[in-house]
Amino acid sequence: MKETIDITVDDAWFEGHFPGRPILPGVSQLALILDALTRHRGQPVVLHRIAFARMRQAVVPGDRLRLTAEDRPDGALRVTLAREGGTVTNAELRLGHLPIETPPPVLASGTAMSDAPPVETLLPHQPPMRFVRSLVAESAEGLTCSARIPARCALVAQGSAPAVAAIEAAAQTAALWEATRRRREGGAAAPRLGYLVGLRDVRFFAQRIPAETSFLATVRLEAATLPLSHYAMQIDLDSTLVLCGTLATFLTDEAMPG
């Protein structure tokens, strides 16, 4: 399968990500891939695992992307987004039925926070791409946040978003953990630009997540060699696991106005 995806200058995908520095979110790239696969196959595709995904270059307004999807002998689907100049994103997906049984959540939420700063002072994201609403609990190596996907977000259709959209809430939770750590260590508390650059062994237990509905995003630091950090993550909706896996973020030194 091959398809061209035009990213227009006024595309709603960029709203709130980021003001004055429009960058297509990594989860939006994945959503566009799933949309293209649905059109090609003539029926909705069900994503139950991301073996890996690497976001190698930022996608900006005006980009023309070439999507290539290739079935592998082992049943996996290799996908590549490229533009003139090289690969933007490549991934290995597993499509098919979701697991019948959902395992219990795997990450503890930590200790409730009594002095949590306002989210908008620590994140460069703006609505409708600011999913995290508040900091809930923390541990020495991680954070749990309450999040919600706004109905006017470009990822939402007919009242819900693909479950991959919730990964953005986990990435924002990781950014908030890094920001609160800097704040407590006496460093600059201003929001910094950061990017979701990788995913590994992400397992899905729901196909979609409802808009305007609160859910929990939890991350735990696994390894860091700044500016690159790796986090275990999970998304829970009504105490039910939606997805879990590992994400990688790249944190720049570029501060944004709070």
C-alpha positions, 0 to 999 in steps of 0.5 A: 500500500502506498498513499500520499498525505498532504499536511496543509498549512491551516490543518486543525491537527496543529491547533495547540501544538505548539503556539507559534511553533506548529508541529504535528503530534506523533500520535496524530501521525499514527492516527493518520496512518490508521485512517489511511489503512481504514480507507485502503481496506474498506473497513476500520482497522483494530490496532492491538500492538505497536511493536515499535515506532520511531518519530525521526523528524518533525512534521510541519505545515505544508509537508507532503508525506508518503505513506508505505505499508508492507505486510510481513511474513510474521503477520506484522505491518511495517509502515513508513512515513517519508518526505523528500529528504528521508524518513519521518516515522517508521513503525511496526504495527499489529492489527487484529482483535483486541485481547478478550481479557484486560490485565490489571493496571501495572503502574502504581500512582504514587502519593497524592499531591497537595502542592501541585502547580497549575498545568498551564504553567508547566506545559507548552501545549494549549487547548485543544491539544493540552490533554492533562488537566491536573497532577494527581499523584507522584513518586520518586520516578513518576507521576499520575495525571488526570486527563481529558481529550477535548471534543474539538480536538482534531483527533476526535470523530463522532465523540471519541478518539483512537486509543493512540491519542491517549499516548499524548496524555502520557507524553504530557505527563512525562513532561510535567514530571520533568518540569516539577522536578526542575521546579523543586530543584530550583531550576527554571519552571517555564515550559520547555519544548519536548517531543514524543520520539519513540514507542515500544511494546505498546499494547491496547485493550480498547480501540477508542477513548471517549472525548470529554471523559476523564482518564488517568495517565501514569508514567515511570522513568525507566532510563534517561540520558538527557535530552532523551528519556524513556518511560513506562506508561499506562492509561486507565479509564474507570479503573480499566487499563486502556493501554500500556507500554514504553515511550521515549521523549526528547526534551529541548532547552528551548523555553516557552512562555507559561 
